[in-house]
């Protein structure tokens, strides 16, 4: 069964920085020694995502297009920051609201991941480098019945999850959250 590794990009100097910091390059380089090989490596269009994959030692094979409703997603998902409770549980409430910007975005991102996995065979693996908040929303969409409180805080730099993909059923299963 193919496996998909999902990771948040590495460190940068402040939230407005476009590129990785030197510390981020070193963290990505170290992380890359612990994983792979990958038959497909996909990143967002943001330079920090592509730089993370390259610093990890992996050539980017697919650049995932920015989804049309990203701005509505960002605006709506900011509500999670102000609420109390476990962050994945708060995201799950937004993702479960059919027709909401967060739900639409999370499901579209999850569908992109499924498309990446379709051509892979048993024992193959893929890597996606993306962004905090985005990755978590898609994971909640893929696993709506999971105990989201057990998943802990939103992902820090280079954190993420491993998912297995059932090619015949065209669905993900068996999530493992990966921390520091």
N, C-alpha and C positions, 0 to 999 in steps of 0.2 A: 504494500500500500504506500502511495507517495506521502511525503511529509512536507508541510509548509512551515517555515520559520518566519515569524513576524517580529520585527524589531523596530524600536524607536531610534531615530538618528542619534548620533553621538553629540558631545558637548560643543557649545559655541560660546562666544563671549557676549552674554546678554540675550534677551528675548528678541531683540531687533536684528541681531547679527545674521547675515545670510550664509556665511561660511563657517566651517568648523574651526575651533581654536586648536592650538598645538596639543593641548591636553586631550581634546576630543579626537584628534588624529591618533594619538597614542592609545587611548581607550579602545577605539575601533580596531586598531591594529592588533591589540591583545585579544579582543573578542573574536576576531577572525581566526585566530589560531585554534580556537576551541570548537569550531564548527565547519561544516562543508564536507564534501564538495556539493555544489548546487548545479542542477541542469538549467535552471532559470533564476536570474537575479533581477528583481524589479524594484524600482524606486519611484518616488514622486518626482515631479519636475523641479523641486527645490534643490539648489546646489548642495545644501548640507546633507540631503539624503543620498545623492549620487556620491559625494565625497566620502560618506560613511562606508558605502559598499566598496569603493576603491581602496580606502585605507584598510578595510578588512581583508583585502587581497582578492576581491571578486570583481570581475568585469560585469558591468551592467548590460543585461541583454534586452530589457524592456523598460521603457519609461512610461509609467502609468499616467494617462491624461488626467488633468484636474477636472473633477466633476463639476457640472454646471451650477449646482446649488451649494457650492462650498461656502459662499458668504452667508447664505441663510442658515446653513448648518452651524457656522461659527457663532453667529449672533444668538441662535436659539440654545446652543450647547453651553454658552456662558452662564446660563441660569444654574447649571450644576454647581458652579463654583460657590455660589451664595447659599446653597442649601446645606442642611446638615445630614449626616448619615454616610454610609460607605459610598465612595464615588462610583463604583460599578453598579451599585443598586440604584443610585440616582440616575445614571445614564440609562439603565434598563427601563425606568419609567418614561423617559423621553423617547427611547427607541420603540417602545410598545405603542406609542400614540400614532397609529396608522395615518399616513398623509402629512405628518409633521416633517419639517425640514431635517431634523435629526434622524428620524426613521427612514426617510427616503435616501438620505446620504449614506447612512450606515448600511442599508441593504444594497445600494449600488456599489459601494466599496467591497462588500462581501462578495458580490457577483463578479467583480474584477478578479478577485483572488481565485474564485472557482474556475474562471476562464484560464487563468495561468496554470492550473493544476490538470485540466482536462487532457492535455497531450502527454502527461508524465506517466511512466509505468511504475510497477512495483519496485521499491527500493530507491526510486528517484526522489529528489528533494528540490524545493524552491525556497527562495529567500525574498522577503519584501521588507524594504526599509521605508518607514513612513513617519508619521507625526503623532505626538501625544494628543489624546482626545479622539483623533480620527481612528486609530487602531483599536482603541478600547470600544468605541461605538460599534465598529464592524464585528468585533468579537461577541459583543452582547447580541447583535442581530443574528449571528450564527448559532449562538447557544442561549436562546431566550429562557430556557428552563433551568439553567445552571444556578448554583448557589453563588450569586455574584458577590456576596459579602466575603466569601472565602478567597476571592481573587485579590483582595487587599487594595492598596492605593493605586492611583493611575501610574502608568509606566514612567520610570525615570530614564535617563539616557541609556541606550543599549539594552533596555529591558523589553520584554515582549512575551511571546507565547509560541509553542509548537503545536501544530494541528496535524492530524492525519486525515487523508482524503480518500473516500470510497469512490473510485472512478465509476464503477457500475451504477451506484446509486446517485452519483454526482452531488455528494454532500460531504461536509467536514464532520469529524467526530473526534473524541478524545483530546481535549485541550489540556495542555500543561503550561501554566504560567511560569515564565523564566525571569528571575530576579538577579540583580547585581552579579 
